[in-house]
Amino acid sequence: MNEINIRQAKLEDVAVIHNLLGELEKTLGATSRVTRKPEDLRHFGFSETPCFEALIAWSGSVPVGLVLFFREFSSWKGSPGVYVQDLYVSPEMRGSGLGSKLMKALYEHTRSWDVRYCKLTVHEGNESAIAFYERLGFQMVENEHVLILDGL
């Protein structure tokens, strides 16, 4: 097996990000809800004021993992944090520790942001993901539900 290299995504990685997210969506059975196009990733991730960043894990020249994230702020904590929108590890790399390596790389990458916490959501019923995040120290937030309003 090749050595794993994790690096920040660049503009030329848009197709890779799009494909890895597509693999994640297939895994979750969520492809019918996806409207994202590569142009959206290009525009919103690599403009003058990007809405997200990503780290990609490579085994040689093959992309095998991704973490997509952005800054956030907690008014309750009074501190900045990082929100993990997506974490994906290819099937052949699951169980290898790559998910933990991607999260560690995320923490290192965001250290200069002075983040004090990391937040994410997990798809209901994704027990393996829940167990993974709990092993990393994440806890379920009681009395909170995710709400969304589309079409603004």
C-alpha positions as CSV (number, residue, x, y, z in Angstrom):
1,M,0.0,0.0,0.0
2,N,1.2,3.5,-0.8
3,E,1.9,6.1,1.9
4,I,-1.0,8.3,2.6
5,N,-0.6,12.0,1.9
6,I,-3.2,14.5,3.2
7,R,-3.2,18.0,1.7
8,Q,-5.4,21.0,1.3
9,A,-7.6,20.9,-1.8
10,K,-6.8,23.2,-4.6
11,L,-8.9,24.6,-7.5
12,E,-7.8,21.8,-9.8
13,D,-9.2,19.2,-7.2
14,V,-12.8,20.3,-7.8
15,A,-13.6,17.1,-9.8
16,V,-12.0,14.9,-7.2
17,I,-14.0,16.6,-4.4
18,H,-17.2,16.2,-6.4
19,N,-16.5,12.5,-7.1
20,L,-15.6,11.8,-3.4
21,L,-18.8,13.5,-2.3
22,G,-20.7,11.5,-4.8
23,E,-19.3,8.3,-3.3
24,L,-20.3,9.4,0.1
25,E,-23.8,10.2,-1.1
26,K,-24.1,6.7,-2.6
27,T,-23.0,5.2,0.6
28,L,-25.7,7.1,2.5
29,G,-28.3,6.4,-0.2
30,A,-28.8,10.1,-0.6
31,T,-28.0,10.6,-4.3
32,S,-31.6,11.6,-5.2
33,R,-31.4,14.7,-2.9
34,V,-28.1,16.0,-4.3
35,T,-28.3,19.1,-6.6
36,R,-24.6,20.1,-6.3
37,K,-22.5,20.5,-9.5
38,P,-18.8,20.8,-9.9
39,E,-19.3,24.5,-10.7
40,D,-20.9,25.1,-7.3
41,L,-17.8,23.7,-5.6
42,R,-15.6,25.8,-7.8
43,H,-17.5,29.0,-7.1
44,F,-18.2,28.5,-3.4
45,G,-15.0,26.8,-2.4
46,F,-12.3,28.6,-4.4
47,S,-13.5,32.2,-4.8
48,E,-12.0,35.2,-3.1
49,T,-14.2,34.5,0.0
50,P,-14.6,30.7,0.1
51,C,-17.5,29.2,2.0
52,F,-15.6,25.9,2.7
53,E,-12.3,24.2,2.6
54,A,-11.3,20.6,2.1
55,L,-8.5,18.2,2.9
56,I,-8.0,15.3,0.5
57,A,-6.1,12.1,1.4
58,W,-4.2,10.5,-1.4
59,S,-2.7,7.0,-1.7
60,G,-0.2,7.6,-4.5
61,S,-2.2,9.4,-7.2
62,V,-5.6,7.9,-6.0
63,P,-7.9,10.0,-3.8
64,V,-9.0,7.9,-0.8
65,G,-10.5,10.3,1.7
66,L,-11.9,13.8,2.2
67,V,-12.9,16.1,5.0
68,L,-14.9,19.2,3.9
69,F,-15.3,21.9,6.6
70,F,-15.9,25.6,7.4
71,R,-15.6,28.1,10.2
72,E,-18.5,28.7,12.7
73,F,-19.0,30.6,15.9
74,S,-20.9,29.6,19.0
75,S,-22.6,32.4,20.8
76,W,-23.1,30.1,23.8
77,K,-19.5,29.2,24.1
78,G,-18.3,32.6,22.9
79,S,-15.7,31.0,20.7
80,P,-14.9,30.0,17.2
81,G,-15.2,26.4,16.0
82,V,-15.0,24.3,12.9
83,Y,-18.0,22.5,11.4
84,V,-17.3,19.2,9.5
85,Q,-19.8,19.1,6.7
86,D,-18.5,15.8,5.2
87,L,-16.0,13.1,6.1
88,Y,-15.5,10.3,3.6
89,V,-13.1,7.4,3.6
90,S,-13.1,5.0,0.6
91,P,-14.3,1.5,1.3
92,E,-10.8,0.0,0.8
93,M,-9.4,2.3,3.4
94,R,-12.0,1.9,6.1
95,G,-10.6,0.5,9.3
96,S,-7.1,1.7,8.5
97,G,-7.2,4.8,10.7
98,L,-7.6,7.2,7.8
99,G,-10.7,8.8,9.3
100,S,-8.8,9.7,12.4
101,K,-5.9,10.9,10.4
102,L,-8.2,13.2,8.4
103,M,-9.7,14.6,11.6
104,K,-6.2,15.1,13.1
105,A,-5.1,16.9,9.9
106,L,-8.3,19.1,10.2
107,Y,-7.4,20.1,13.8
108,E,-3.9,21.0,12.7
109,H,-5.1,22.9,9.7
110,T,-7.6,25.0,11.8
111,R,-5.2,25.6,14.7
112,S,-4.5,29.1,13.4
113,W,-8.3,29.8,13.5
114,D,-8.2,29.5,17.3
115,V,-11.0,27.0,17.2
116,R,-12.2,25.7,20.5
117,Y,-14.6,22.9,19.3
118,C,-15.6,20.8,16.3
119,K,-19.2,20.2,15.4
120,L,-20.8,17.9,12.9
121,T,-24.0,15.9,12.2
122,V,-24.3,12.3,11.5
123,H,-27.0,10.6,9.4
124,E,-29.6,8.9,11.5
125,G,-28.9,5.1,11.6
126,N,-25.3,5.5,10.5
127,E,-24.2,3.5,13.6
128,S,-20.6,3.0,12.4
129,A,-20.1,6.7,12.0
130,I,-21.6,7.4,15.4
131,A,-19.3,4.9,17.0
132,F,-16.3,6.4,15.2
133,Y,-17.1,9.9,16.3
134,E,-17.7,8.8,19.9
135,R,-14.3,7.1,19.9
136,L,-12.9,10.5,19.0
137,G,-14.7,12.0,22.0
138,F,-17.7,13.6,20.2
139,Q,-21.0,13.5,22.2
140,M,-24.6,13.7,21.1
141,V,-26.2,17.0,21.7
142,E,-29.4,16.6,23.7
143,N,-32.5,18.7,22.9
144,E,-31.2,19.9,19.5
145,H,-32.7,19.2,16.1
146,V,-31.3,20.2,12.7
147,L,-33.7,22.5,10.8
148,I,-33.2,23.9,7.3
149,L,-35.0,26.5,5.2
150,D,-34.2,26.2,1.5
151,G,-34.8,28.8,-1.2
152,L,-33.5,32.0,0.3
